[in-house]
């Protein structure tokens, strides 16, 4: 059955790749890359040098594998390291990594296109990041004797159910792929899909968590004008959670004197709606980009419309809520506030970060509603000591679980010259 499904997939992709190229050429992620994705324009590779091909779908996967790329460059300076990404933003982030020799768009997963790329690159090793299971890419690599390894491999229960609908095909693809899973649970799901070589080594993102600087906490609080006020941050708020956060905020503000709040939406498109909610709630608010020193004493709520500051803003807080978790959106990264030792609250929907919950072993504050969020924020701000101790234990556990990059490299080294 697996061979039949593989044959059907190969036939379908061979025919559909051409109309797909025409349709997708209109979208930003694909604009200007169609000839490359169709294998009509191939990367220019220096001859006679050993090469590693890494594929990472988008920004999150690129960032997850950055530490591994840097370590590979240090350990294997004579090897070319190439990375393909599906999205334009993923390629943009990858292009800023000096250790990469080449960044290119991910080709369409047609058998003949993949053969052209693999023949041109002639990689010693194919490294796939997280859950980018492209059948023709893996099958053509196998036919050419190129080992494939999935690093930071994750498989949520939802993804497992979806892949299980085509379990014979999944088994045919995965049976000799080496899986370096982020947790025992993820590894078990890969095993149940038919992967034969599975090791749970941890999440590369653990090694990528920035070091905290206690002095930076005070600097950021001074920039915000928070002073010694109790600071609550809601980070990575996703669509559908804005109203719940403001509902909780109203109750917290009435119970915690001097509350200073920071709201960080996940996407810029949410900002107009959040501004409208702030106006309706009669908050004294401002945008982060428009803060002026003379207005800091007049502000109770900062809406963050700048990029790249979330980690430091978590460090400036006394209580943190991590979004994407009250709405059923899989959660966001709870490890950043915990790295600062900040009591961290999240909702029930943490499928994408169940591995992180395993690492910190119950040292977070789960809630199930806006009312529960409000009560948790009040508790962590008015009775902080027990929650701070819990967050410090989570921070200790994070340090204990680092070293994932080296564990991955130990496995990869047997395939490299």
VEXBAKOL-315235 format. One record per residue (C-alpha): x negated, y, z negated. Coordinates in pm, whole numbers. Layout:
# VEXBAKOL-315235
((X,Y,Z));
...
***
This chain:
# VEXBAKOL-315235
((0,0,0));
((-286,238,-85));
((-443,190,258));
((-108,252,430));
((-49,576,237));
((-405,685,313));
((-349,625,685));
((-21,821,676));
((-191,1112,497));
((-474,1118,751));
((-235,1121,1048));
((-18,1395,897));
((-311,1621,810));
((-466,1572,1156));
((-149,1708,1321));
((-39,1967,1064));
((-374,2141,1020));
((-332,2345,1340));
((11,2501,1272));
((-94,2543,907));
((-395,2744,1024));
((-171,2976,1225));
((76,3031,940));
((-183,3068,663));
((-393,3316,861));
((-144,3585,754));
((-215,3538,382));
((-493,3727,197));
((-669,3415,66));
((-701,3279,420));
((-744,3595,626));
((-1064,3588,832));
((-1151,3232,724));
((-936,3013,951));
((-1213,2922,1198));
((-1433,2811,908));
((-1151,2616,747));
((-1082,2439,1076));
((-1445,2335,1104));
((-1498,2543,1419));
((-1756,2760,1240));
((-1985,2575,998));
((-2215,2705,722));
((-2576,2774,824));
((-2786,2541,609));
((-3169,2523,601));
((-3276,2180,724));
((-3451,1911,522));
((-3358,2041,177));
((-3153,1833,-70));
((-2812,1991,-131));
((-2527,1980,-380));
((-2174,2073,-269));
((-1954,2205,-551));
((-1585,2271,-492));
((-1392,2497,-730));
((-1040,2608,-641));
((-1029,2961,-779));
((-1165,3203,-1038));
((-1098,2986,-1345));
((-1275,2683,-1200));
((-1568,2894,-1074));
((-1618,3046,-1417));
((-1589,2706,-1582));
((-1870,2563,-1371));
((-2098,2870,-1381));
((-2301,2743,-1677));
((-2353,2409,-1506));
((-2470,2585,-1188));
((-2725,2786,-1386));
((-2851,2473,-1561));
((-2876,2283,-1232));
((-3078,2567,-1082));
((-3315,2565,-1379));
((-3356,2186,-1378));
((-3357,2137,-999));
((-3511,2451,-846));
((-3580,2277,-513));
((-3214,2180,-453));
((-2972,2396,-254));
((-2650,2460,-444));
((-2343,2546,-236));
((-1991,2624,-357));
((-1661,2627,-174));
((-1351,2797,-312));
((-991,2805,-196));
((-915,3167,-292));
((-1074,3497,-197));
((-1113,3597,-562));
((-1281,3265,-636));
((-1533,3329,-359));
((-1585,3684,-480));
((-1671,3567,-832));
((-1893,3288,-696));
((-2083,3535,-478));
((-2192,3719,-793));
((-2368,3405,-927));
((-2732,3442,-817));
((-2807,3074,-866));
((-2578,2980,-576));
((-2741,2957,-234));
((-2420,2963,-32));
((-2050,3035,-88));
((-1791,2945,177));
((-1411,2892,213));
((-1283,2544,139));
((-1208,2365,468));
((-869,2217,541));
((-845,1858,418));
((-834,1688,755));
((-1055,1383,803));
((-1240,1512,1110));
((-1294,1857,954));
((-1435,1703,640));
((-1663,1479,847));
((-1799,1785,1029));
((-1869,1965,700));
((-2025,1665,530));
((-2242,1598,836));
((-2355,1961,849));
((-2423,1994,476));
((-2543,1637,421));
((-2505,1672,41));
((-2675,1439,-201));
((-2384,1491,-438));
((-2026,1623,-423));
((-1910,1791,-745));
((-1538,1866,-774));
((-1414,2092,-1054));
((-1107,2007,-1266));
((-817,1861,-1061));
((-902,1932,-698));
((-823,1584,-567));
((-838,1618,-187));
((-804,1268,-34));
((-995,1316,292));
((-1278,1502,123));
((-1331,1215,-121));
((-1271,933,129));
((-1506,1078,392));
((-1772,1128,123));
((-1737,763,27));
((-1768,651,390));
((-2091,853,423));
((-2237,717,99));
((-2214,1051,-85));
((-2128,1010,-456));
((-1837,1222,-583));
((-1808,1342,-942));
((-1516,1536,-1090));
((-1649,1757,-1370));
((-1429,1927,-1629));
((-1166,1680,-1509));
((-826,1754,-1653));
((-494,1584,-1600));
((-188,1721,-1778));
((107,1495,-1845));
((302,1688,-1583));
((29,1638,-1320));
((0,1271,-1416));
((370,1214,-1353));
((338,1383,-1014));
((33,1178,-907));
((196,860,-1042));
((462,891,-773));
((183,801,-528));
((-18,575,-758));
((-143,337,-483));
((-286,638,-296));
((-435,782,-617));
((-602,450,-697));
((-744,420,-345));
((-895,768,-376));
((-1021,756,-735));
((-1143,401,-788));
((-1511,485,-739));
((-1510,857,-824));
((-1700,941,-1142));
((-1475,1131,-1384));
((-1622,1357,-1655));
((-1303,1442,-1845));
((-1244,1729,-2084));
((-1079,1504,-2345));
((-990,1145,-2425));
((-627,1207,-2329));
((-719,1351,-1990));
((-963,1067,-1931));
((-696,812,-2016));
((-460,958,-1756));
((-730,935,-1489));
((-790,573,-1590));
((-420,495,-1562));
((-425,641,-1209));
((-697,393,-1112));
((-1026,575,-1174));
((-1287,317,-1268));
((-1568,529,-1418));
((-1432,773,-1675));
((-1619,950,-1956));
((-1478,1212,-2194));
((-1759,1468,-2235));
((-1569,1783,-2334));
((-1482,2106,-2158));
((-1752,2318,-1991));
((-1557,2625,-2105));
((-1675,2551,-2460));
((-2030,2631,-2354));
((-1909,2939,-2167));
((-1757,3112,-2470));
((-1949,3431,-2529));
((-2148,3485,-2845));
((-1976,3721,-3083));
((-2137,4039,-3213));
((-1986,4156,-3544));
((-2101,4513,-3475));
((-1902,4507,-3153));
((-1580,4461,-3352));
((-1623,4798,-3522));
((-1727,4968,-3199));
((-1411,4855,-3020));
((-1188,4952,-3312));
((-1349,5297,-3309));
((-1288,5334,-2934));
((-923,5240,-2988));
((-885,5467,-3289));
((-759,5175,-3498));
((-984,5253,-3796));
((-890,5036,-4091));
((-533,4978,-3978));
((-405,4618,-3940));
((-448,4525,-3572));
((-233,4277,-3382));
((-308,4174,-3024));
((-89,3983,-2781));
((-326,3863,-2508));
((-255,3713,-2166));
((118,3785,-2190));
((289,3613,-1897));
((605,3693,-1704));
((913,3617,-1914));
((734,3672,-2247));
((733,4051,-2252));
((1076,4083,-2414));
((995,3817,-2674));
((674,3995,-2770));
((852,4330,-2812));
((1128,4164,-3014));
((865,4024,-3250));
((676,4353,-3254));
((982,4543,-3377));
((1013,4317,-3682));
((639,4324,-3755));
((621,4703,-3731));
((900,4737,-3990));
((717,4501,-4230));
((348,4594,-4189));
((268,4960,-4267));
((24,5125,-4027));
((43,4847,-3766));
((-171,4902,-3457));
((-82,4680,-3161));
((-260,4588,-2838));
((-68,4429,-2550));
((-264,4266,-2266));
((-53,4141,-1973));
((-195,3860,-1764));
((-108,4033,-1436));
((-110,4406,-1349));
((236,4376,-1192));
((381,4337,-1543));
((267,4678,-1664));
((566,4887,-1541));
((808,4654,-1722));
((599,4664,-2041));
((585,5046,-2025));
((964,5053,-1992));
((1004,4825,-2297));
((767,5048,-2496));
((971,5356,-2404));
((1296,5186,-2498));
((1149,5086,-2834));
((1034,5444,-2899));
((673,5335,-2957));
((390,5585,-2953));
((196,5417,-2674));
((-65,5482,-2410));
((-246,5294,-2135));
((-597,5179,-2221));
((-740,5360,-1918));
((-586,5690,-2028));
((-690,5695,-2393));
((-844,6024,-2504));
((-1012,6089,-2837));
((-765,6361,-2934));
((-465,6129,-2890));
((-594,5823,-3079));
((-436,5924,-3412));
((-100,5955,-3237));
((-96,5605,-3086));
((46,5285,-3237));
((47,5071,-2924));
((-210,5032,-2647));
((-111,4867,-2317));
((-425,4732,-2156));
((-446,4799,-1782));
((-821,4749,-1752));
((-1008,4430,-1665));
((-1272,4225,-1844));
((-1211,4350,-2197));
((-989,4083,-2349));
((-1264,3896,-2532));
((-1385,4208,-2715));
((-1029,4320,-2786));
((-959,3985,-2952));
((-1262,4051,-3170));
((-1120,4386,-3277));
((-795,4230,-3402));
((-681,4086,-3734));
((-414,3861,-3581));
((-387,3732,-3225));
((-111,3580,-3016));
((-217,3403,-2695));
((48,3416,-2426));
((163,3182,-2153));
((284,2962,-2435));
((623,3093,-2547));
((743,3067,-2187));
((684,2726,-2030));
((369,2826,-1841));
((103,2592,-1980));
((-66,2830,-2222));
((-384,3038,-2206));
((-726,3022,-2370));
((-693,3015,-2750));
((-1068,2973,-2801));
((-1162,3337,-2741));
((-991,3480,-3053));
((-1096,3173,-3253));
((-1460,3236,-3156));
((-1429,3562,-3350));
((-1269,3389,-3647));
((-936,3564,-3582));
((-616,3383,-3693));
((-461,3267,-3367));
((-91,3213,-3288));
((53,3037,-2984));
((383,2899,-2859));
((481,2535,-2797));
((385,2523,-2427));
((12,2450,-2428));
((-14,2173,-2167));
((-309,2332,-1986));
((-497,2383,-2312));
((-410,2069,-2506));
((-784,1992,-2495));
((-851,2314,-2687));
((-596,2220,-2953));
((-774,1885,-2989));
((-1108,2062,-3042));
((-984,2294,-3317));
((-781,2020,-3484));
((-478,2208,-3616));
((-657,2534,-3704));
((-405,2749,-3516));
((-55,2880,-3597));
((209,2731,-3363));
((546,2904,-3327));
((856,2828,-3123));
((1035,3160,-3076));
((1011,3538,-3094));
((1138,3521,-3452));
((871,3266,-3538));
((607,3484,-3375));
((711,3783,-3584));
((699,3583,-3907));
((357,3440,-3820));
((209,3783,-3743));
((347,3923,-4071));
((201,3628,-4263));
((-143,3651,-4105));
((-162,4026,-4163));
((-19,4045,-4516));
((-163,3720,-4658));
((-479,3694,-4451));
((-725,3494,-4658));
((-597,3140,-4597));
((-553,3208,-4226));
((-900,3357,-4196));
((-1046,3047,-4361));
((-857,2833,-4110));
((-988,3042,-3819));
((-1344,3014,-3951));
((-1306,2636,-3959));
((-1192,2649,-3595));
((-1501,2854,-3514));
((-1721,2592,-3681));
((-1553,2317,-3477));
((-1616,2511,-3156));
((-1986,2526,-3229));
((-1987,2156,-3313));
((-1835,2062,-2975));
((-2073,2264,-2758));
((-2337,2092,-2544));
((-2096,1980,-2272));
((-2321,2114,-1995));
((-2610,1895,-2104));
((-2383,1591,-2130));
((-2263,1651,-1773));
((-2618,1700,-1649));
((-2723,1367,-1797));
((-2466,1193,-1577));
((-2535,1404,-1267));
((-2912,1361,-1290));
((-2897,998,-1178));
((-2764,1112,-838));
((-3015,1393,-784));
((-3368,1382,-648));
***
